[in-house]
Every structure is written in C-alpha cells, then in structure tokens.
Amino acid sequence: MTKNKQEYVAKLERAISQKYGNEAINNPRRFWDDDKEQKYLKQSLEEQRKFAKLAESQDKVEQDGFLINKKLLTRDHNRTCPVCKKYSFHPKDDLYMNKFEACFDCYIHYVEGREERWVTGWRPNKEG
C-alpha cells in the first residue's frame, strides 16, 4: 500500500472510531448482523427504485421538433386550444380551457355573450 493510501485509511479509521468507538474498527461484524443486512438490502432496493422512477420521469421525448420532458406529456390537461391551436402556459387560459374548451382569446371572440350557443356545440369554421 502506498503512503497516501495508508494515510487515508488511518484518517478513515480515526473518523470511524470517533463516531462509533474503537470496537467498530477492531471488529465491525460485531455490530452487523443478518437483520441489519436484510434492512440494508431492502433500503438499497427502495433507493434504486426511486432513482429509476426519477430518471424515467426526466426522460425527454421529441415532439414537433422539440425535446419535451416525458412527464409533461402525461399530464391530464391539454395546453393547446382546440379552436385556434395555440399553445399556452398562461394560467388564465387554463381557466377557460377547463370551462369552455377554448383559450382566453377564443373565449372573447367566440364565447363571451353566447355561452348557450357554445354549450350546445357550436364552434367557428376551421377554414375562416
């Protein structure tokens, strides 16, 4: 063993003995039994699952020429207005999308004052 490694091991042993006592350095198996081993393995598997789930949620998917977080695609709400096809992150659009299935601008142009007609299914022509 090189001198640097020996110094590192000595520092490590000092730190362990300060925290857990000299017995931990002399005989670490004395503090470690099968129950602790099983608990450690269980905790290790749980951590691996958490990291795998986190990595999966951060996967990127290409959509319309952009890389989008896969987690964003699985959300329940749609941010694209079915009337004008605009994509919006604005919170006020969320309100009108939930209630009228239209963004705020489309609500002003097509729905406001004509809610009954909108509720019965009328939508503007897509050509115009």
C-alpha positions in Angstrom: 0.0 0.0 0.0 1.3 3.5 -0.9 1.9 6.1 1.8 -1.1 8.2 0.6 -3.4 5.2 0.9 -2.1 4.4 4.3 -2.7 7.9 5.5 -6.2 7.8 4.0 -7.0 4.5 5.8 -5.7 5.9 9.1 -7.8 9.1 8.8 -10.9 6.9 7.9 -10.3 4.7 10.9 -9.9 7.7 13.2 -13.2 9.2 12.0 -15.0 5.8 12.4 -13.6 5.4 15.9 -14.6 8.9 16.9 -18.2 8.3 15.7 -18.7 4.7 16.6 -16.0 3.8 19.1 -12.8 1.7 18.8 -14.9 -1.5 18.7 -16.2 -0.6 15.3 -12.7 -0.6 13.9 -11.5 -3.7 15.7 -14.5 -5.8 14.9 -17.1 -4.2 12.7 -19.0 -7.5 12.3 -19.9 -7.3 16.0 -22.3 -4.5 15.1 -23.6 -6.0 11.9 -26.0 -9.0 11.8 -28.3 -10.7 9.4 -31.2 -8.4 10.3 -29.2 -5.3 9.6 -28.0 -6.8 6.4 -31.6 -7.5 5.3 -32.8 -4.0 6.2 -29.8 -2.5 4.3 -30.6 -4.6 1.2 -34.3 -3.6 1.4 -33.4 0.1 1.7 -31.0 -0.2 -1.1 -33.6 -1.7 -3.4 -36.1 1.1 -2.5 -33.5 3.8 -3.3 -32.8 2.1 -6.6 -36.5 2.2 -7.5 -36.8 5.8 -6.5 -33.8 6.7 -8.7 -35.2 4.7 -11.6 -38.6 6.4 -11.3 -36.9 9.8 -11.2 -34.8 9.0 -14.2 -37.9 7.8 -16.1 -39.8 10.9 -15.3 -37.0 13.1 -16.6 -36.8 11.3 -20.0 -37.1 13.6 -23.0 -39.3 12.9 -26.0 -39.2 14.7 -29.3 -42.5 16.2 -30.2 -43.0 18.7 -33.1 -39.2 19.2 -33.3 -38.7 20.0 -29.6 -37.5 17.9 -26.7 -40.1 17.8 -24.1 -40.0 16.2 -20.6 -41.9 12.9 -20.8 -43.6 13.8 -17.5 -45.2 16.9 -19.1 -46.9 14.7 -21.8 -48.6 12.5 -19.2 -50.5 15.4 -17.5 -54.2 15.4 -17.6 -54.7 18.8 -19.0 -54.1 19.9 -22.6 -52.5 23.3 -23.2 -53.4 23.5 -26.9 -56.6 25.4 -27.7 -58.8 23.2 -29.8 -60.2 26.3 -31.6 -57.1 28.3 -32.6 -54.5 25.6 -32.0 -52.3 27.9 -29.9 -50.2 26.5 -27.1 -50.2 28.5 -23.9 -48.8 28.3 -20.4 -50.8 31.2 -19.1 -52.9 30.4 -16.0 -56.0 32.4 -17.2 -56.1 30.1 -20.3 -56.3 27.1 -18.0 -59.5 28.5 -16.5 -61.2 29.0 -19.9 -59.8 25.7 -21.2 -61.4 23.8 -18.3 -64.7 25.5 -18.5 -65.2 26.2 -22.3 -62.5 24.2 -24.0 -61.1 27.4 -25.5 -58.3 29.7 -24.6 -59.0 33.2 -23.3 -58.7 34.9 -26.7 -61.1 32.4 -28.3 -63.5 32.9 -25.4 -63.5 36.6 -26.0 -64.0 36.2 -29.8 -66.5 33.3 -29.9 -68.0 32.5 -26.5 -68.5 35.7 -24.4 -72.2 36.7 -24.6 -73.0 33.5 -26.5 -72.4 30.8 -23.9 -75.6 29.0 -24.6 -74.7 28.5 -28.2 -71.2 27.4 -27.3 -72.6 24.9 -24.7 -74.9 23.3 -27.4 -71.8 22.5 -29.5 -71.4 25.5 -31.9 -67.8 26.1 -33.0 -66.3 28.5 -35.5 -65.4 27.3 -39.0 -61.9 26.0 -39.2 -61.4 27.5 -42.7 -62.1 31.1 -41.5 
